[in-house]
Amino acid sequence: MENNPIESNRKRNTVSLSDPLAKTVLNSLSAHIAILDDKGVILETNRAWQTFAANNQMQGPNDSIGVNYLSVCDTVFGDEADDAENVAKGIRSVINGDIEEFLFDYPCHTPDEKHWYYMRAIRMSYDGPARVVVSHEDITALKLAEESLTRREQELKEQKLGLEEANIALKVLLKQRETDKMELEQKFLTNIKQLVYPYLERLKNAGLKPRERTYIEIIDQHLKDIVSPLMHRLSAASIFLTPQEIQVAALIKDGKTSKEIADILKVSETTVHFHRKNLRTKFGLKNQKTNLRSHLMTLS
């Protein structure tokens, strides 16, 4: 009387590959191969399967012949229960002829290292009872490469986000710096106009000796040299212009003639010419051939 169902299955269902070439080919494959009958019982395995079983101290004989693969899947519990259930369901579908092939990849980690396998179950095409070839291929290297690539992509994404945020912050700082610079220039020019120029004008109109007048003119010229680089914008230059000079400058910029400007402002052409002369002086164009309108066009 047989008491061991696995041993009974071994004696009843053991398949011997009669063709030596087929056996050699089966054993040469790196994948772990098992051939199942229509009940899910393992009929044959290759050398890779048997070596894996021996190295991992699996229960039962290393060749697993006579073990019901589906029953093993059905009894798995814990974290791997869902994967085992999906595998059993897929193999049964192949056995029943519902599908020709079932593919599945799953983790099979040990306490020391991670492992992943790619399982493929395919129905054998031949006249006879249903037979299914199940192969397990170690895809650990591929999975580790995918994990590394995913981590790298995430790192690059985070670096890109960090650079974008830094770029935005830098733009804000540069904009603020430019604003601060403009405010400082504006304040400097205003102070020169309000705190220095009035006294220079008074000194010019005072009864100074020739040498003293020369000193005043030198100071005046040096001040103009200092503020000239700052007066690139009409808004800055307007600090030194009178309200009517600003009107005249705007009309000159628009291409109006002296006569047209005089008519618009209800003043004489002589007054317009006087303002033109002052504008050329204040913009540092005195004794230069630069066209006043052309210069005004360069100012924003």
C-alpha positions as a Markdown table, in Angstrom:
| # | Residue | x | y | z |
|---|---|---|---|---|
| 1 | Met | 0.0 | 0.0 | 0.0 |
| 2 | Glu | 1.4 | 3.3 | -1.0 |
| 3 | Asn | 1.3 | 5.9 | 1.8 |
| 4 | Asn | 3.4 | 8.7 | 0.1 |
| 5 | Pro | 1.4 | 10.6 | -2.6 |
| 6 | Ile | 4.5 | 12.2 | -4.0 |
| 7 | Glu | 6.3 | 8.9 | -4.4 |
| 8 | Ser | 3.1 | 7.4 | -5.9 |
| 9 | Asn | 3.0 | 10.3 | -8.5 |
| 10 | Arg | 6.7 | 9.7 | -9.3 |
| 11 | Lys | 6.1 | 6.0 | -10.1 |
| 12 | Arg | 3.0 | 6.7 | -12.1 |
| 13 | Asn | 3.8 | 9.9 | -14.0 |
| 14 | Thr | 7.6 | 10.0 | -14.4 |
| 15 | Val | 8.5 | 10.9 | -18.0 |
| 16 | Ser | 11.8 | 9.9 | -19.4 |
| 17 | Leu | 12.9 | 12.0 | -22.3 |
| 18 | Ser | 13.9 | 9.2 | -24.7 |
| 19 | Asp | 15.8 | 11.5 | -27.1 |
| 20 | Pro | 19.2 | 12.3 | -25.6 |
| 21 | Leu | 19.4 | 15.5 | -27.6 |
| 22 | Ala | 16.2 | 16.8 | -26.1 |
| 23 | Lys | 17.4 | 15.9 | -22.6 |
| 24 | Thr | 20.7 | 17.7 | -23.4 |
| 25 | Val | 18.9 | 20.8 | -24.7 |
| 26 | Leu | 16.6 | 20.9 | -21.7 |
| 27 | Asn | 19.6 | 20.7 | -19.3 |
| 28 | Ser | 21.6 | 23.3 | -21.2 |
| 29 | Leu | 19.0 | 26.0 | -20.5 |
| 30 | Ser | 19.6 | 28.5 | -17.7 |
| 31 | Ala | 15.9 | 28.8 | -17.0 |
| 32 | His | 14.5 | 26.5 | -14.3 |
| 33 | Ile | 12.2 | 24.1 | -16.4 |
| 34 | Ala | 9.4 | 21.9 | -15.2 |
| 35 | Ile | 6.9 | 19.8 | -17.3 |
| 36 | Leu | 3.5 | 19.5 | -15.7 |
| 37 | Asp | 0.6 | 17.1 | -16.5 |
| 38 | Asp | -3.0 | 18.0 | -16.7 |
| 39 | Lys | -3.4 | 17.9 | -12.9 |
| 40 | Gly | -0.4 | 20.2 | -12.3 |
| 41 | Val | 1.9 | 17.3 | -11.2 |
| 42 | Ile | 5.6 | 17.8 | -12.1 |
| 43 | Leu | 6.7 | 15.1 | -14.6 |
| 44 | Glu | 10.2 | 16.3 | -15.4 |
| 45 | Thr | 12.6 | 19.0 | -14.5 |
| 46 | Asn | 16.0 | 20.1 | -15.9 |
| 47 | Arg | 19.4 | 20.4 | -14.3 |
| 48 | Ala | 18.9 | 24.2 | -13.5 |
| 49 | Trp | 15.7 | 23.4 | -11.6 |
| 50 | Gln | 17.4 | 20.6 | -9.6 |
| 51 | Thr | 20.5 | 22.7 | -8.8 |
| 52 | Phe | 18.3 | 25.6 | -7.5 |
| 53 | Ala | 16.3 | 23.2 | -5.4 |
| 54 | Ala | 19.5 | 21.7 | -3.9 |
| 55 | Asn | 21.1 | 25.1 | -3.2 |
| 56 | Asn | 18.0 | 26.5 | -1.6 |
| 57 | Gln | 17.2 | 23.3 | 0.4 |
| 58 | Met | 13.7 | 22.9 | -0.9 |
| 59 | Gln | 11.5 | 20.3 | 0.6 |
| 60 | Gly | 11.2 | 17.0 | -1.2 |
| 61 | Pro | 13.5 | 15.5 | -3.9 |
| 62 | Asn | 15.6 | 18.0 | -5.8 |
| 63 | Asp | 14.0 | 17.0 | -9.1 |
| 64 | Ser | 10.5 | 17.8 | -7.7 |
| 65 | Ile | 9.1 | 15.0 | -9.8 |
| 66 | Gly | 5.7 | 13.9 | -8.4 |
| 67 | Val | 5.1 | 17.2 | -6.6 |
| 68 | Asn | 1.8 | 18.9 | -7.5 |
| 69 | Tyr | 2.9 | 22.4 | -8.6 |
| 70 | Leu | -0.6 | 23.8 | -8.3 |
| 71 | Ser | -1.1 | 22.3 | -4.8 |
| 72 | Val | 2.1 | 24.0 | -3.7 |
| 73 | Cys | 0.8 | 27.4 | -5.1 |
| 74 | Asp | -2.6 | 26.9 | -3.4 |
| 75 | Thr | -1.0 | 26.4 | 0.0 |
| 76 | Val | 1.2 | 29.5 | 0.0 |
| 77 | Phe | 0.3 | 32.1 | 2.6 |
| 78 | Gly | 1.6 | 35.5 | 3.7 |
| 79 | Asp | 3.1 | 38.1 | 1.4 |
| 80 | Glu | 3.6 | 35.8 | -1.5 |
| 81 | Ala | 0.0 | 34.4 | -1.4 |
| 82 | Asp | -1.4 | 36.8 | -4.1 |
| 83 | Asp | 1.5 | 36.0 | -6.5 |
| 84 | Ala | 1.0 | 32.2 | -6.0 |
| 85 | Glu | -2.7 | 32.5 | -6.6 |
| 86 | Asn | -2.2 | 34.4 | -9.8 |
| 87 | Val | 0.4 | 31.8 | -11.0 |
| 88 | Ala | -1.9 | 28.8 | -10.2 |
| 89 | Lys | -4.8 | 30.5 | -11.9 |
| 90 | Gly | -2.7 | 31.2 | -15.1 |
| 91 | Ile | -1.4 | 27.6 | -15.3 |
| 92 | Arg | -4.9 | 26.2 | -14.9 |
| 93 | Ser | -6.0 | 28.4 | -17.8 |
| 94 | Val | -3.2 | 27.0 | -19.9 |
| 95 | Ile | -4.0 | 23.4 | -18.9 |
| 96 | Asn | -7.7 | 24.0 | -19.8 |
| 97 | Gly | -6.8 | 25.4 | -23.2 |
| 98 | Asp | -8.3 | 28.8 | -22.3 |
| 99 | Ile | -5.0 | 30.5 | -23.2 |
| 100 | Glu | -1.9 | 29.2 | -25.0 |
| 101 | Glu | 0.6 | 31.0 | -22.8 |
| 102 | Phe | 0.8 | 32.6 | -19.4 |
| 103 | Leu | 3.5 | 35.1 | -18.4 |
| 104 | Phe | 4.3 | 36.4 | -14.9 |
| 105 | Asp | 7.2 | 38.0 | -13.1 |
| 106 | Tyr | 7.5 | 37.9 | -9.3 |
| 107 | Pro | 9.9 | 38.6 | -6.5 |
| 108 | Cys | 11.6 | 35.8 | -4.6 |
| 109 | His | 13.8 | 37.4 | -2.0 |
| 110 | Thr | 16.0 | 35.8 | 0.6 |
| 111 | Pro | 17.1 | 37.3 | 3.9 |
| 112 | Asp | 20.5 | 38.0 | 2.3 |
| 113 | Glu | 19.6 | 39.4 | -1.2 |
| 114 | Lys | 16.8 | 40.2 | -3.6 |
| 115 | His | 15.8 | 38.0 | -6.5 |
| 116 | Trp | 13.2 | 38.3 | -9.2 |
| 117 | Tyr | 12.0 | 35.7 | -11.7 |
| 118 | Tyr | 10.1 | 35.7 | -15.0 |
| 119 | Met | 7.7 | 32.7 | -15.3 |
| 120 | Arg | 6.3 | 31.4 | -18.5 |
| 121 | Ala | 3.8 | 28.6 | -18.9 |
| 122 | Ile | 3.0 | 27.3 | -22.3 |
| 123 | Arg | 0.9 | 24.3 | -23.5 |
| 124 | Met | 2.8 | 21.7 | -25.4 |
| 125 | Ser | 1.5 | 21.1 | -28.9 |
| 126 | Tyr | 1.3 | 17.3 | -29.4 |
| 127 | Asp | -1.3 | 14.5 | -29.6 |
| 128 | Gly | -1.9 | 13.4 | -26.1 |
| 129 | Pro | -2.8 | 14.5 | -22.6 |
| 130 | Ala | -2.3 | 18.2 | -21.8 |
| 131 | Arg | 1.3 | 19.0 | -20.9 |
| 132 | Val | 2.5 | 22.4 | -19.8 |
| 133 | Val | 6.1 | 23.6 | -19.8 |
| 134 | Val | 6.8 | 26.0 | -17.0 |
| 135 | Ser | 10.0 | 28.0 | -17.0 |
| 136 | His | 11.5 | 30.4 | -14.4 |
| 137 | Glu | 14.2 | 32.8 | -15.6 |
| 138 | Asp | 16.2 | 34.8 | -13.2 |
| 139 | Ile | 15.8 | 38.5 | -14.1 |
| 140 | Thr | 17.4 | 39.9 | -11.0 |
| 141 | Ala | 20.0 | 41.8 | -12.9 |
| 142 | Leu | 17.4 | 43.4 | -15.1 |
| 143 | Lys | 15.2 | 44.4 | -12.2 |
| 144 | Leu | 18.1 | 45.9 | -10.3 |
| 145 | Ala | 19.1 | 47.8 | -13.4 |
| 146 | Glu | 15.5 | 49.1 | -13.7 |
| 147 | Glu | 15.5 | 50.1 | -10.1 |
| 148 | Ser | 18.8 | 51.9 | -10.5 |
| 149 | Leu | 17.4 | 53.6 | -13.6 |
| 150 | Thr | 14.2 | 54.6 | -11.8 |
| 151 | Arg | 16.2 | 56.0 | -8.9 |
| 152 | Arg | 18.5 | 57.9 | -11.3 |
| 153 | Glu | 15.5 | 59.4 | -13.1 |
| 154 | Gln | 14.0 | 60.5 | -9.8 |
| 155 | Glu | 17.3 | 62.0 | -8.8 |
| 156 | Leu | 17.6 | 63.9 | -12.1 |
| 157 | Lys | 14.0 | 65.0 | -11.8 |
| 158 | Glu | 14.7 | 66.3 | -8.3 |
| 159 | Gln | 17.9 | 68.0 | -9.5 |
| 160 | Lys | 16.0 | 69.6 | -12.4 |
| 161 | Leu | 13.3 | 70.8 | -10.0 |
| 162 | Gly | 16.0 | 72.2 | -7.7 |
| 163 | Leu | 17.7 | 74.0 | -10.6 |
| 164 | Glu | 14.4 | 75.4 | -11.8 |
| 165 | Glu | 13.7 | 76.7 | -8.3 |
| 166 | Ala | 17.2 | 78.1 | -8.0 |
| 167 | Asn | 16.8 | 79.8 | -11.4 |
| 168 | Ile | 13.5 | 81.4 | -10.3 |
| 169 | Ala | 15.1 | 82.6 | -7.1 |
| 170 | Leu | 18.1 | 84.0 | -9.0 |
| 171 | Lys | 15.8 | 85.8 | -11.4 |
| 172 | Val | 14.0 | 87.3 | -8.5 |
| 173 | Leu | 17.3 | 88.4 | -6.8 |
| 174 | Leu | 18.6 | 89.9 | -10.1 |
| 175 | Lys | 15.3 | 91.7 | -10.6 |
| 176 | Gln | 15.5 | 93.1 | -7.1 |
| 177 | Arg | 19.1 | 94.0 | -7.5 |
| 178 | Glu | 18.3 | 95.9 | -10.7 |
| 179 | Thr | 15.4 | 97.7 | -8.9 |
| 180 | Asp | 17.7 | 98.6 | -6.0 |
| 181 | Lys | 20.3 | 99.8 | -8.4 |
| 182 | Met | 17.8 | 102.0 | -10.2 |
| 183 | Glu | 16.5 | 103.4 | -7.0 |
| 184 | Leu | 20.0 | 104.2 | -5.8 |
| 185 | Glu | 20.8 | 105.9 | -9.1 |
| 186 | Gln | 17.6 | 107.8 | -8.9 |
| 187 | Lys | 18.3 | 108.9 | -5.4 |
| 188 | Phe | 21.8 | 109.9 | -6.3 |
| 189 | Leu | 20.7 | 112.0 | -9.2 |
| 190 | Thr | 18.0 | 113.6 | -7.2 |
| 191 | Asn | 20.4 | 114.6 | -4.5 |
| 192 | Ile | 22.8 | 116.0 | -7.0 |
| 193 | Lys | 20.1 | 118.1 | -8.5 |
| 194 | Gln | 18.6 | 119.3 | -5.2 |
| 195 | Leu | 21.6 | 119.6 | -3.0 |
| 196 | Val | 24.5 | 120.5 | -5.3 |
| 197 | Tyr | 23.4 | 122.1 | -8.5 |
| 198 | Pro | 21.5 | 125.0 | -6.9 |
| 199 | Tyr | 24.6 | 126.1 | -5.1 |
| 200 | Leu | 26.7 | 125.8 | -8.2 |
| 201 | Glu | 24.3 | 128.0 | -10.1 |
| 202 | Arg | 24.5 | 130.6 | -7.3 |
| 203 | Leu | 28.2 | 130.5 | -7.4 |
| 204 | Lys | 28.2 | 130.9 | -11.2 |
| 205 | Asn | 26.1 | 134.0 | -10.8 |
| 206 | Ala | 28.2 | 135.4 | -8.0 |
| 207 | Gly | 30.9 | 137.9 | -8.7 |
| 208 | Leu | 33.7 | 135.4 | -8.8 |
| 209 | Lys | 37.2 | 136.0 | -9.9 |
| 210 | Pro | 38.3 | 134.3 | -13.2 |
| 211 | Arg | 40.3 | 131.6 | -11.4 |
| 212 | Glu | 37.4 | 130.9 | -9.0 |
| 213 | Arg | 35.0 | 130.7 | -11.9 |
| 214 | Thr | 37.3 | 128.3 | -13.6 |
| 215 | Tyr | 37.2 | 126.0 | -10.5 |
| 216 | Ile | 33.4 | 126.2 | -10.5 |
| 217 | Glu | 33.3 | 125.2 | -14.2 |
| 218 | Ile | 35.6 | 122.3 | -13.6 |
| 219 | Ile | 33.5 | 121.1 | -10.7 |
| 220 | Asp | 30.3 | 121.4 | -12.9 |
| 221 | Gln | 31.9 | 119.5 | -15.7 |
| 222 | His | 33.2 | 116.7 | -13.5 |
| 223 | Leu | 29.7 | 116.4 | -11.9 |
| 224 | Lys | 28.2 | 116.0 | -15.4 |
| 225 | Asp | 30.8 | 113.4 | -16.2 |
| 226 | Ile | 29.8 | 111.5 | -13.1 |
| 227 | Val | 26.1 | 111.6 | -13.7 |
| 228 | Ser | 26.2 | 111.2 | -17.5 |
| 229 | Pro | 26.6 | 107.4 | -17.4 |
| 230 | Leu | 23.5 | 107.2 | -15.1 |
| 231 | Met | 21.3 | 109.2 | -17.5 |
| 232 | His | 20.7 | 106.5 | -20.0 |
| 233 | Arg | 16.9 | 106.5 | -19.4 |
| 234 | Leu | 14.7 | 109.5 | -20.0 |
| 235 | Ser | 13.1 | 108.9 | -16.6 |
| 236 | Ala | 16.5 | 109.4 | -15.0 |
| 237 | Ala | 17.4 | 112.3 | -17.2 |
| 238 | Ser | 14.1 | 114.0 | -16.5 |
| 239 | Ile | 15.3 | 114.6 | -12.9 |
| 240 | Phe | 17.5 | 117.3 | -14.4 |
| 241 | Leu | 14.9 | 118.7 | -16.8 |
| 242 | Thr | 12.3 | 121.4 | -16.1 |
| 243 | Pro | 8.7 | 120.5 | -16.8 |
| 244 | Gln | 8.7 | 122.4 | -20.0 |
| 245 | Glu | 12.0 | 120.9 | -21.1 |
| 246 | Ile | 10.4 | 117.5 | -20.6 |
| 247 | Gln | 7.5 | 118.5 | -22.9 |
| 248 | Val | 9.9 | 119.8 | -25.5 |
| 249 | Ala | 12.0 | 116.7 | -25.3 |
| 250 | Ala | 9.0 | 114.4 | -25.8 |
| 251 | Leu | 7.8 | 116.5 | -28.8 |
| 252 | Ile | 11.3 | 116.4 | -30.4 |
| 253 | Lys | 11.4 | 112.7 | -29.9 |
| 254 | Asp | 8.0 | 112.5 | -31.7 |
| 255 | Gly | 9.6 | 114.3 | -34.7 |
| 256 | Lys | 8.0 | 117.7 | -34.3 |
| 257 | Thr | 9.7 | 120.8 | -35.7 |
| 258 | Ser | 10.5 | 123.8 | -33.6 |
| 259 | Lys | 7.6 | 125.7 | -35.1 |
| 260 | Glu | 5.2 | 122.9 | -34.5 |
| 261 | Ile | 6.4 | 122.6 | -30.9 |
| 262 | Ala | 6.0 | 126.4 | -30.4 |
| 263 | Asp | 2.4 | 126.2 | -31.7 |
| 264 | Ile | 1.6 | 123.2 | -29.5 |
| 265 | Leu | 3.1 | 124.7 | -26.3 |
| 266 | Lys | 1.9 | 128.3 | -27.1 |
| 267 | Val | 5.4 | 129.7 | -26.9 |
| 268 | Ser | 7.8 | 131.4 | -29.3 |
| 269 | Glu | 10.2 | 129.5 | -31.5 |
| 270 | Thr | 13.0 | 131.4 | -29.6 |
| 271 | Thr | 11.9 | 129.8 | -26.4 |
| 272 | Val | 11.9 | 126.3 | -28.1 |
| 273 | His | 15.4 | 127.0 | -29.4 |
| 274 | Phe | 16.5 | 128.0 | -25.9 |
| 275 | His | 15.1 | 124.7 | -24.5 |
| 276 | Arg | 16.8 | 122.7 | -27.3 |
| 277 | Lys | 20.1 | 124.3 | -26.3 |
| 278 | Asn | 19.6 | 123.5 | -22.6 |
| 279 | Leu | 18.6 | 119.9 | -23.5 |
| 280 | Arg | 21.8 | 119.4 | -25.5 |
| 281 | Thr | 23.8 | 120.8 | -22.6 |
| 282 | Lys | 22.1 | 118.6 | -20.0 |
| 283 | Phe | 22.5 | 115.5 | -22.2 |
| 284 | Gly | 26.2 | 116.2 | -22.8 |
| 285 | Leu | 25.7 | 116.9 | -26.5 |
| 286 | Lys | 27.1 | 120.4 | -26.4 |
| 287 | Asn | 29.7 | 121.0 | -29.1 |
| 288 | Gln | 28.9 | 117.6 | -30.6 |
| 289 | Lys | 27.3 | 116.8 | -34.0 |
| 290 | Thr | 25.0 | 114.2 | -32.5 |
| 291 | Asn | 21.3 | 114.8 | -33.5 |
| 292 | Leu | 19.2 | 115.6 | -30.5 |
| 293 | Arg | 16.2 | 113.6 | -31.7 |
| 294 | Ser | 18.4 | 110.6 | -32.4 |
| 295 | His | 19.8 | 110.8 | -28.9 |
| 296 | Leu | 16.3 | 111.0 | -27.4 |
| 297 | Met | 15.2 | 108.0 | -29.4 |
| 298 | Thr | 17.9 | 105.9 | -27.7 |
| 299 | Leu | 16.4 | 106.7 | -24.3 |
| 300 | Ser | 13.5 | 104.5 | -23.1 |
